[in-house]
Amino acid sequence: MLKMTSHKTAATIAAVAVLSVALAATARADDATGNSMQAQIDHGKSTYASKCSHCHGPNLMNSGTVTPDLRAIPDDKTRFVTVVKNGKNNKMPPWADILSDDEIGNLWAFVSSRRKP
C-alpha cells in the first residue's frame, strides 16, 4: 500500500512539475531581446509617464486637446513607430533622436496593452 501511494504521489508531483513548466513557457511572451512582455509594458509605462503623458494624458487620453485617444489607435506597430520617430502634422514632435528603438518598442507594448477592443 505504501509503495502504491508513493508511486501515485511521485506521479502527481511529476505531472504538476511538467504542467508548471509548460504554463511558464506559454505565459512568458519574450521579444527578440529576451524581455518578457510584462517587462516591456512596465518599461513602456515608465517612458510614457515621463515623455508622453504631459500631452497625451496620464490615461492615454487628454480631453480638450488635439492629441488623439491612444486607447483607440489602430493595431499597427509600424505606423505607431513611424509616428513616434517622425512626429505628425507638425503637432507631435519627432522623438527619434530622444527615444531608442527599445524605448519606442516598450511604448508600443504599453499603449497596445491598453487599447480598447
N, CA, C and O atoms as a GROMACS GRO file, in nm:
protein
  468
    1MET      N    1   0.082  -0.120   0.000
    1MET     CA    2   0.000   0.000   0.000
    1MET      C    3   0.086   0.126   0.000
    1MET      O    4   0.056   0.221  -0.071
    2LEU      N    5   0.193   0.126   0.080
    2LEU     CA    6   0.281   0.243   0.087
    2LEU      C    7   0.349   0.268  -0.046
    2LEU      O    8   0.364   0.382  -0.088
    3LYS      N    9   0.391   0.157  -0.115
    3LYS     CA   10   0.455   0.174  -0.246
    3LYS      C   11   0.358   0.233  -0.346
    3LYS      O   12   0.396   0.319  -0.426
    4MET      N   13   0.233   0.188  -0.343
    4MET     CA   14   0.133   0.238  -0.438
    4MET      C   15   0.109   0.388  -0.415
    4MET      O   16   0.103   0.465  -0.510
    5THR      N   17   0.096   0.428  -0.290
    5THR     CA   18   0.077   0.569  -0.258
    5THR      C   19   0.199   0.649  -0.299
    5THR      O   20   0.187   0.760  -0.350
    6SER      N   21   0.316   0.594  -0.277
    6SER     CA   22   0.440   0.661  -0.312
    6SER      C   23   0.449   0.683  -0.462
    6SER      O   24   0.490   0.790  -0.506
    7HIS      N   25   0.411   0.583  -0.542
    7HIS     CA   26   0.412   0.597  -0.688
    7HIS      C   27   0.310   0.700  -0.734
    7HIS      O   28   0.337   0.779  -0.824
    8LYS      N   29   0.193   0.700  -0.672
    8LYS     CA   30   0.090   0.799  -0.708
    8LYS      C   31   0.136   0.939  -0.672
    8LYS      O   32   0.116   1.033  -0.749
    9THR      N   33   0.198   0.953  -0.557
    9THR     CA   34   0.248   1.084  -0.515
    9THR      C   35   0.356   1.131  -0.610
    9THR      O   36   0.356   1.247  -0.651
   10ALA      N   37   0.449   1.044  -0.645
   10ALA     CA   38   0.556   1.080  -0.738
   10ALA      C   39   0.499   1.117  -0.874
   10ALA      O   40   0.544   1.213  -0.937
   11ALA      N   41   0.400   1.041  -0.920
   11ALA     CA   42   0.339   1.071  -1.049
   11ALA      C   43   0.267   1.206  -1.045
   11ALA      O   44   0.274   1.283  -1.141
   12THR      N   45   0.200   1.233  -0.936
   12THR     CA   46   0.130   1.361  -0.922
   12THR      C   47   0.229   1.477  -0.921
   12THR      O   48   0.207   1.579  -0.987
   13ILE      N   49   0.337   1.462  -0.846
   13ILE     CA   50   0.438   1.567  -0.839
   13ILE      C   51   0.501   1.588  -0.977
   13ILE      O   52   0.523   1.703  -1.017
   14ALA      N   53   0.529   1.482  -1.048
   14ALA     CA   54   0.587   1.494  -1.182
   14ALA      C   55   0.490   1.564  -1.277
   14ALA      O   56   0.532   1.650  -1.355
   15ALA      N   57   0.363   1.530  -1.270
   15ALA     CA   58   0.264   1.593  -1.356
   15ALA      C   59   0.252   1.742  -1.326
   15ALA      O   60   0.243   1.824  -1.418
   16VAL      N   61   0.251   1.777  -1.199
   16VAL     CA   62   0.244   1.918  -1.161
   16VAL      C   63   0.367   1.993  -1.211
   16VAL      O   64   0.356   2.105  -1.259
   17ALA      N   65   0.483   1.930  -1.198
   17ALA     CA   66   0.607   1.994  -1.244
   17ALA      C   67   0.603   2.018  -1.395
   17ALA      O   68   0.638   2.127  -1.441
   18VAL      N   69   0.560   1.919  -1.472
   18VAL     CA   70   0.552   1.933  -1.617
   18VAL      C   71   0.452   2.042  -1.655
   18VAL      O   72   0.481   2.124  -1.743
   19LEU      N   73   0.338   2.042  -1.591
   19LEU     CA   74   0.238   2.145  -1.621
   19LEU      C   75   0.287   2.284  -1.582
   19LEU      O   76   0.259   2.381  -1.652
   20SER      N   77   0.359   2.294  -1.472
   20SER     CA   78   0.414   2.423  -1.430
   20SER      C   79   0.512   2.477  -1.531
   20SER      O   80   0.510   2.596  -1.564
   21VAL      N   81   0.599   2.390  -1.581
   21VAL     CA   82   0.698   2.432  -1.681
   21VAL      C   83   0.626   2.473  -1.810
   21VAL      O   84   0.662   2.574  -1.871
   22ALA      N   85   0.527   2.395  -1.851
   22ALA     CA   86   0.453   2.427  -1.973
   22ALA      C   87   0.379   2.560  -1.959
   22ALA      O   88   0.377   2.641  -2.052
   23LEU      N   89   0.318   2.582  -1.844
   23LEU     CA   90   0.247   2.707  -1.821
   23LEU      C   91   0.342   2.825  -1.821
   23LEU      O   92   0.313   2.929  -1.880
   24ALA      N   93   0.454   2.810  -1.756
   24ALA     CA   94   0.554   2.918  -1.753
   24ALA      C   95   0.604   2.950  -1.894
   24ALA      O   96   0.625   3.066  -1.927
   25ALA      N   97   0.622   2.848  -1.975
   25ALA     CA   98   0.672   2.869  -2.111
   25ALA      C   99   0.569   2.942  -2.197
   25ALA      O  100   0.606   3.024  -2.280
   26THR      N  101   0.442   2.912  -2.179
   26THR     CA  102   0.341   2.977  -2.261
   26THR      C  103   0.304   3.115  -2.206
   26THR      O  104   0.266   3.203  -2.283
   27ALA      N  105   0.315   3.135  -2.077
   27ALA     CA  106   0.279   3.263  -2.018
   27ALA      C  107   0.382   3.371  -2.046
   27ALA      O  108   0.351   3.490  -2.045
   28ARG      N  109   0.505   3.330  -2.073
   28ARG     CA  110   0.611   3.428  -2.094
   28ARG      C  111   0.629   3.452  -2.243
   28ARG      O  112   0.684   3.368  -2.315
   29ALA      N  113   0.582   3.566  -2.288
   29ALA     CA  114   0.600   3.603  -2.428
   29ALA      C  115   0.723   3.692  -2.437
   29ALA      O  116   0.719   3.807  -2.394
   30ASP      N  117   0.830   3.640  -2.491
   30ASP     CA  118   0.954   3.716  -2.499
   30ASP      C  119   0.965   3.786  -2.632
   30ASP      O  120   0.915   3.738  -2.734
   31ASP      N  121   1.030   3.901  -2.630
   31ASP     CA  122   1.060   3.969  -2.755
   31ASP      C  123   1.198   3.923  -2.801
   31ASP      O  124   1.260   3.837  -2.739
   32ALA      N  125   1.246   3.981  -2.909
   32ALA     CA  126   1.374   3.940  -2.966
   32ALA      C  127   1.492   3.966  -2.872
   32ALA      O  128   1.595   3.900  -2.883
   33THR      N  129   1.478   4.061  -2.781
   33THR     CA  130   1.588   4.092  -2.689
   33THR      C  131   1.581   4.010  -2.562
   33THR      O  132   1.668   4.020  -2.476
   34GLY      N  133   1.478   3.928  -2.549
   34GLY     CA  134   1.466   3.843  -2.431
   34GLY      C  135   1.386   3.906  -2.317
   34GLY      O  136   1.377   3.846  -2.210
   35ASN      N  137   1.329   4.023  -2.338
   35ASN     CA  138   1.248   4.087  -2.234
   35ASN      C  139   1.108   4.028  -2.236
   35ASN      O  140   1.048   4.012  -2.342
   36SER      N  141   1.056   3.997  -2.119
   36SER     CA  142   0.919   3.947  -2.114
   36SER      C  143   0.824   4.059  -2.153
   36SER      O  144   0.855   4.177  -2.138
   37MET      N  145   0.708   4.021  -2.201
   37MET     CA  146   0.609   4.121  -2.243
   37MET      C  147   0.572   4.211  -2.126
   37MET      O  148   0.558   4.332  -2.145
   38GLN      N  149   0.557   4.155  -2.007
   38GLN     CA  150   0.522   4.238  -1.893
   38GLN      C  151   0.633   4.338  -1.862
   38GLN      O  152   0.605   4.451  -1.824
   39ALA      N  153   0.758   4.297  -1.877
   39ALA     CA  154   0.870   4.390  -1.855
   39ALA      C  155   0.866   4.503  -1.958
   39ALA      O  156   0.892   4.619  -1.924
   40GLN      N  157   0.834   4.470  -2.082
   40GLN     CA  158   0.823   4.573  -2.186
   40GLN      C  159   0.712   4.671  -2.151
   40GLN      O  160   0.729   4.793  -2.164
   41ILE      N  161   0.599   4.619  -2.108
   41ILE     CA  162   0.485   4.703  -2.072
   41ILE      C  163   0.524   4.794  -1.956
   41ILE      O  164   0.493   4.914  -1.957
   42ASP      N  165   0.591   4.739  -1.856
   42ASP     CA  166   0.633   4.818  -1.740
   42ASP      C  167   0.730   4.928  -1.780
   42ASP      O  168   0.717   5.042  -1.734
   43HIS      N  169   0.828   4.896  -1.864
   43HIS     CA  170   0.923   4.997  -1.910
   43HIS      C  171   0.852   5.102  -1.995
   43HIS      O  172   0.880   5.222  -1.984
   44GLY      N  173   0.760   5.056  -2.080
   44GLY     CA  174   0.683   5.149  -2.164
   44GLY      C  175   0.596   5.243  -2.081
   44GLY      O  176   0.582   5.360  -2.114
   45LYS      N  177   0.539   5.190  -1.974
   45LYS     CA  178   0.456   5.273  -1.885
   45LYS      C  179   0.541   5.384  -1.823
   45LYS      O  180   0.497   5.498  -1.813
   46SER      N  181   0.661   5.349  -1.782
   46SER     CA  182   0.752   5.447  -1.722
   46SER      C  183   0.792   5.554  -1.824
   46SER      O  184   0.792   5.674  -1.794
   47THR      N  185   0.827   5.510  -1.944
   47THR     CA  186   0.865   5.604  -2.050
   47THR      C  187   0.746   5.693  -2.086
   47THR      O  188   0.761   5.814  -2.103
   48TYR      N  189   0.628   5.633  -2.097
   48TYR     CA  190   0.508   5.710  -2.128
   48TYR      C  191   0.485   5.818  -2.022
   48TYR      O  192   0.457   5.934  -2.055
   49ALA      N  193   0.497   5.781  -1.896
   49ALA     CA  194   0.474   5.877  -1.787
   49ALA      C  195   0.570   5.995  -1.794
   49ALA      O  196   0.532   6.109  -1.769
   50SER      N  197   0.695   5.968  -1.829
   50SER     CA  198   0.794   6.076  -1.829
   50SER      C  199   0.801   6.154  -1.960
   50SER      O  200   0.840   6.271  -1.959
   51LYS      N  201   0.765   6.093  -2.071
   51LYS     CA  202   0.783   6.159  -2.201
   51LYS      C  203   0.653   6.192  -2.274
   51LYS      O  204   0.652   6.285  -2.355
   52CYS      N  205   0.547   6.121  -2.248
   52CYS     CA  206   0.427   6.133  -2.332
   52CYS      C  207   0.304   6.187  -2.260
   52CYS      O  208   0.220   6.253  -2.320
   53SER      N  209   0.294   6.158  -2.131
   53SER     CA  210   0.168   6.188  -2.060
   53SER      C  211   0.138   6.338  -2.051
   53SER      O  212   0.022   6.375  -2.035
   54HIS      N  213   0.239   6.423  -2.059
   54HIS     CA  214   0.211   6.567  -2.049
   54HIS      C  215   0.126   6.616  -2.166
   54HIS      O  216   0.054   6.715  -2.153
   55CYS      N  217   0.134   6.549  -2.281
   55CYS     CA  218   0.048   6.585  -2.395
   55CYS      C  219  -0.069   6.488  -2.411
   55CYS      O  220  -0.182   6.530  -2.436
   56HIS      N  221  -0.041   6.360  -2.396
   56HIS     CA  222  -0.142   6.258  -2.424
   56HIS      C  223  -0.225   6.220  -2.302
   56HIS      O  224  -0.318   6.141  -2.313
   57GLY      N  225  -0.192   6.276  -2.186
   57GLY     CA  226  -0.269   6.250  -2.065
   57GLY      C  227  -0.222   6.126  -1.992
   57GLY      O  228  -0.163   6.036  -2.052
   58PRO      N  229  -0.248   6.120  -1.862
   58PRO     CA  230  -0.200   6.009  -1.781
   58PRO      C  231  -0.266   5.875  -1.813
   58PRO      O  232  -0.211   5.769  -1.783
   59ASN      N  233  -0.383   5.879  -1.873
   59ASN     CA  234  -0.458   5.756  -1.904
   59ASN      C  235  -0.472   5.735  -2.054
   59ASN      O  236  -0.571   5.676  -2.099
   60LEU      N  237  -0.375   5.782  -2.132
   60LEU     CA  238  -0.370   5.767  -2.278
   60LEU      C  239  -0.471   5.855  -2.352
   60LEU      O  240  -0.491   5.842  -2.473
   61MET      N  241  -0.534   5.945  -2.279
   61MET     CA  242  -0.624   6.040  -2.344
   61MET      C  243  -0.621   6.170  -2.265
   61MET      O  244  -0.606   6.171  -2.143
   62ASN      N  245  -0.637   6.280  -2.339
   62ASN     CA  246  -0.632   6.411  -2.279
   62ASN      C  247  -0.741   6.496  -2.345
   62ASN      O  248  -0.717   6.562  -2.446
   63SER      N  249  -0.859   6.493  -2.286
   63SER     CA  250  -0.971   6.566  -2.347
   63SER      C  251  -0.943   6.715  -2.349
   63SER      O  252  -0.880   6.770  -2.258
   64GLY      N  253  -0.989   6.779  -2.451
   64GLY     CA  254  -0.970   6.922  -2.465
   64GLY      C  255  -0.844   6.960  -2.539
   64GLY      O  256  -0.811   7.078  -2.550
   65THR      N  257  -0.771   6.862  -2.591
   65THR     CA  258  -0.651   6.891  -2.669
   65THR      C  259  -0.664   6.826  -2.806
   65THR      O  260  -0.760   6.754  -2.834
   66VAL      N  261  -0.565   6.851  -2.890
   66VAL     CA  262  -0.568   6.794  -3.024
   66VAL      C  263  -0.507   6.654  -3.028
   66VAL      O  264  -0.504   6.590  -3.133
   67THR      N  265  -0.460   6.605  -2.915
   67THR     CA  266  -0.398   6.472  -2.913
   67THR      C  267  -0.505   6.363  -2.921
   67THR      O  268  -0.612   6.376  -2.861
   68PRO      N  269  -0.476   6.258  -2.996
   68PRO     CA  270  -0.575   6.150  -3.009
   68PRO      C  271  -0.583   6.065  -2.883
   68PRO      O  272  -0.491   6.062  -2.802
   69ASP      N  273  -0.694   5.997  -2.868
   69ASP     CA  274  -0.713   5.900  -2.761
   69ASP      C  275  -0.631   5.777  -2.798
   69ASP      O  276  -0.668   5.702  -2.889
   70LEU      N  277  -0.520   5.755  -2.731
   70LEU     CA  278  -0.430   5.645  -2.767
   70LEU      C  279  -0.489   5.508  -2.736
   70LEU      O  280  -0.436   5.406  -2.781
   71ARG      N  281  -0.598   5.504  -2.661
   71ARG     CA  282  -0.664   5.376  -2.637
   71ARG      C  283  -0.736   5.326  -2.762
   71ARG      O  284  -0.773   5.210  -2.771
   72ALA      N  285  -0.754   5.416  -2.858
   72ALA     CA  286  -0.830   5.381  -2.978
   72ALA      C  287  -0.743   5.378  -3.104
   72ALA      O  288  -0.796   5.373  -3.215
   73ILE      N  289  -0.611   5.381  -3.088
   73ILE     CA  290  -0.526   5.379  -3.208
   73ILE      C  291  -0.531   5.243  -3.275
   73ILE      O  292  -0.558   5.142  -3.209
   74PRO      N  293  -0.506   5.238  -3.405
   74PRO     CA  294  -0.508   5.110  -3.477
   74PRO      C  295  -0.399   5.016  -3.425
   74PRO      O  296  -0.297   5.059  -3.373
   75ASP      N  297  -0.424   4.888  -3.441
   75ASP     CA  298  -0.327   4.786  -3.402
   75ASP      C  299  -0.222   4.774  -3.514
   75ASP      O  300  -0.219   4.676  -3.588
   76ASP      N  301  -0.138   4.875  -3.523
   76ASP     CA  302  -0.040   4.882  -3.631
   76ASP      C  303   0.092   4.935  -3.575
   76ASP      O  304   0.115   5.056  -3.569
   77LYS      N  305   0.177   4.843  -3.533
   77LYS     CA  306   0.303   4.881  -3.470
   77LYS      C  307   0.391   4.964  -3.563
   77LYS      O  308   0.454   5.061  -3.519
   78THR      N  309   0.397   4.928  -3.690
   78THR     CA  310   0.481   5.002  -3.785
   78THR      C  311   0.437   5.148  -3.792
   78THR      O  312   0.521   5.238  -3.789
   79ARG      N  313   0.309   5.170  -3.803
   79ARG     CA  314   0.256   5.308  -3.807
   79ARG      C  315   0.288   5.383  -3.679
   79ARG      O  316   0.330   5.498  -3.683
   80PHE      N  317   0.269   5.316  -3.565
   80PHE     CA  318   0.298   5.378  -3.435
   80PHE      C  319   0.445   5.420  -3.427
   80PHE      O  320   0.475   5.534  -3.390
   81VAL      N  321   0.535   5.328  -3.461
   81VAL     CA  322   0.678   5.357  -3.455
   81VAL      C  323   0.713   5.474  -3.547
   81VAL      O  324   0.790   5.562  -3.509
   82THR      N  325   0.657   5.474  -3.666
   82THR     CA  326   0.684   5.582  -3.762
   82THR      C  327   0.639   5.717  -3.708
   82THR      O  328   0.712   5.815  -3.717
   83VAL      N  329   0.520   5.722  -3.651
   83VAL     CA  330   0.468   5.848  -3.596
   83VAL      C  331   0.553   5.894  -3.478
   83VAL      O  332   0.585   6.012  -3.467
   84VAL      N  333   0.589   5.802  -3.389
   84VAL     CA  334   0.671   5.841  -3.274
   84VAL      C  335   0.807   5.892  -3.321
   84VAL      O  336   0.855   5.994  -3.272
   85LYS      N  337   0.868   5.823  -3.413
   85LYS     CA  338   1.001   5.864  -3.460
   85LYS      C  339   0.998   5.995  -3.539
   85LYS      O  340   1.085   6.080  -3.520
   86ASN      N  341   0.899   6.011  -3.627
   86ASN     CA  342   0.898   6.124  -3.720
   86ASN      C  343   0.806   6.239  -3.680
   86ASN      O  344   0.812   6.347  -3.739
   87GLY      N  345   0.721   6.217  -3.581
   87GLY     CA  346   0.623   6.319  -3.545
   87GLY      C  347   0.505   6.313  -3.640
   87GLY      O  348   0.500   6.229  -3.730
   88LYS      N  349   0.409   6.406  -3.620
   88LYS     CA  350   0.290   6.403  -3.706
   88LYS      C  351   0.229   6.542  -3.719
   88LYS      O  352   0.203   6.610  -3.620
   89ASN      N  353   0.208   6.582  -3.843
   89ASN     CA  354   0.135   6.705  -3.878
   89ASN      C  355   0.186   6.831  -3.806
   89ASN      O  356   0.108   6.921  -3.776
   90ASN      N  357   0.311   6.836  -3.778
   90ASN     CA  358   0.371   6.950  -3.707
   90ASN      C  359   0.306   6.977  -3.572
   90ASN      O  360   0.322   7.085  -3.516
   91LYS      N  361   0.232   6.880  -3.520
   91LYS     CA  362   0.169   6.892  -3.388
   91LYS      C  363   0.240   6.803  -3.287
   91LYS      O  364   0.257   6.841  -3.171
   92MET      N  365   0.280   6.685  -3.331
   92MET     CA  366   0.358   6.596  -3.245
   92MET      C  367   0.503   6.603  -3.292
   92MET      O  368   0.531   6.580  -3.409
   93PRO      N  369   0.593   6.633  -3.201
   93PRO     CA  370   0.735   6.641  -3.241
   93PRO      C  371   0.794   6.502  -3.265
   93PRO      O  372   0.744   6.404  -3.211
   94PRO      N  373   0.900   6.494  -3.344
   94PRO     CA  374   0.968   6.366  -3.363
   94PRO      C  375   1.049   6.329  -3.239
   94PRO      O  376   1.107   6.415  -3.173
   95TRP      N  377   1.052   6.200  -3.208
   95TRP     CA  378   1.124   6.151  -3.090
   95TRP      C  379   1.240   6.060  -3.126
   95TRP      O  380   1.302   6.000  -3.038
   96ALA      N  381   1.272   6.048  -3.254
   96ALA     CA  382   1.377   5.955  -3.298
   96ALA      C  383   1.513   5.985  -3.235
   96ALA      O  384   1.590   5.893  -3.208
   97ASP      N  385   1.542   6.112  -3.210
   97ASP     CA  386   1.671   6.149  -3.151
   97ASP      C  387   1.669   6.143  -2.998
   97ASP      O  388   1.772   6.161  -2.934
   98ILE      N  389   1.552   6.118  -2.941
   98ILE     CA  390   1.538   6.120  -2.795
   98ILE      C  391   1.515   5.980  -2.740
   98ILE      O  392   1.572   5.943  -2.637
   99LEU      N  393   1.430   5.903  -2.808
   99LEU     CA  394   1.397   5.768  -2.762
   99LEU      C  395   1.468   5.663  -2.845
   99LEU      O  396   1.477   5.675  -2.968
  100SER      N  397   1.517   5.560  -2.779
  100SER     CA  398   1.580   5.448  -2.851
  100SER      C  399   1.473   5.360  -2.913
  100SER      O  400   1.355   5.372  -2.880
  101ASP      N  401   1.514   5.271  -3.003
  101ASP     CA  402   1.420   5.177  -3.063
  101ASP      C  403   1.356   5.089  -2.955
  101ASP      O  404   1.238   5.058  -2.962
  102ASP      N  405   1.436   5.048  -2.854
  102ASP     CA  406   1.381   4.967  -2.745
  102ASP      C  407   1.276   5.045  -2.666
  102ASP      O  408   1.172   4.989  -2.630
  103GLU      N  409   1.302   5.172  -2.640
  103GLU     CA  410   1.204   5.253  -2.566
  103GLU      C  411   1.075   5.270  -2.645
  103GLU      O  412   0.966   5.265  -2.589
  104ILE      N  413   1.088   5.289  -2.775
  104ILE     CA  414   0.968   5.301  -2.860
  104ILE      C  415   0.893   5.169  -2.864
  104ILE      O  416   0.770   5.167  -2.859
  105GLY      N  417   0.966   5.058  -2.874
  105GLY     CA  418   0.902   4.926  -2.869
  105GLY      C  419   0.830   4.903  -2.738
  105GLY      O  420   0.721   4.846  -2.735
  106ASN      N  421   0.891   4.947  -2.628
  106ASN     CA  422   0.827   4.934  -2.497
  106ASN      C  423   0.704   5.023  -2.488
  106ASN      O  424   0.603   4.984  -2.428
  107LEU      N  425   0.710   5.142  -2.547
  107LEU     CA  426   0.592   5.229  -2.552
  107LEU      C  427   0.478   5.159  -2.625
  107LEU      O  428   0.363   5.162  -2.581
  108TRP      N  429   0.512   5.097  -2.738
  108TRP     CA  430   0.409   5.024  -2.814
  108TRP      C  431   0.349   4.912  -2.728
  108TRP      O  432   0.227   4.894  -2.727
  109ALA      N  433   0.433   4.839  -2.657
  109ALA     CA  434   0.383   4.731  -2.571
  109ALA      C  435   0.285   4.787  -2.468
  109ALA      O  436   0.179   4.729  -2.445
  110PHE      N  437   0.320   4.900  -2.407
  110PHE     CA  438   0.232   4.962  -2.307
  110PHE      C  439   0.102   5.012  -2.370
  110PHE      O  440  -0.006   4.978  -2.323
  111VAL      N  441   0.114   5.092  -2.475
  111VAL     CA  442  -0.006   5.151  -2.536
  111VAL      C  443  -0.096   5.042  -2.592
  111VAL      O  444  -0.218   5.045  -2.573
  112SER      N  445  -0.038   4.945  -2.662
  112SER     CA  446  -0.121   4.839  -2.723
  112SER      C  447  -0.186   4.750  -2.617
  112SER      O  448  -0.291   4.691  -2.641
  113SER      N  449  -0.124   4.740  -2.500
  113SER     CA  450  -0.184   4.658  -2.393
  113SER      C  451  -0.306   4.726  -2.333
  113SER      O  452  -0.385   4.662  -2.263
  114ARG      N  453  -0.323   4.854  -2.359
  114ARG     CA  454  -0.435   4.931  -2.302
  114ARG      C  455  -0.536   4.973  -2.409
  114ARG      O  456  -0.627   5.052  -2.382
  115ARG      N  457  -0.520   4.920  -2.529
  115ARG     CA  458  -0.614   4.956  -2.637
  115ARG      C  459  -0.753   4.905  -2.606
  115ARG      O  460  -0.771   4.800  -2.544
  116LYS      N  461  -0.851   4.982  -2.650
  116LYS     CA  462  -0.990   4.938  -2.641
  116LYS      C  463  -1.012   4.834  -2.750
  116LYS      O  464  -0.961   4.849  -2.861
  117PRO      N  465  -1.086   4.729  -2.721
  117PRO     CA  466  -1.113   4.627  -2.825
  117PRO      C  467  -1.196   4.681  -2.939
  117PRO      O  468  -1.227   4.608  -3.033
   0.00000   0.00000   0.00000
